Amino acid sequence: MFNFRDISELFIRNKAAIMVNDAQELKKGVSFMFNDPIRGREMGERARKLIYDNKGATVKTVELIKAFL
């Protein structure tokens, strides 16, 4: 996730994603989602909210830059 570090850290910090380092950790993460669907659903809802809250970030950034030009 090196090429989108800021957004990935935002998701992890808000418990909207998990970080895995290898196939074994990925397997555990997927198993977690299947074995605890309520917590998996909650994580999905947090992710959805983060996406919604950051919608239009590019337009907002451009508008801020234009104010300084």
HUVENSUL-V493862 format. One record per backbone hydrogen bond with DSSP energy under -0.5 kcal/mol. NH is the residue of the N-H (numbers start at 1). CO is the residue of the C=O. Records with the same first field share a line. If there is no record, write none. Layout:
# HUVENSUL-V493862
NH=CO ; CO
This chain:
# HUVENSUL-V493862
4=1
5=2
8=4
9=5
10=6
11=7
12=8
13=9
14=10
15=12
16=11
17=11
26=22
27=23
28=24
29=25
30=26
31=27
32=28
33=29
34=30
35=31
36=32
40=36
41=37
42=38
43=39
44=40
45=41
46=42
47=43
48=44
49=45
50=46
51=47
52=48
53=49
54=50
55=52
57=54
60=56
61=57
62=58
63=59
64=60
65=61
66=62
67=63
68=64 ; 65
69=65 ; 66
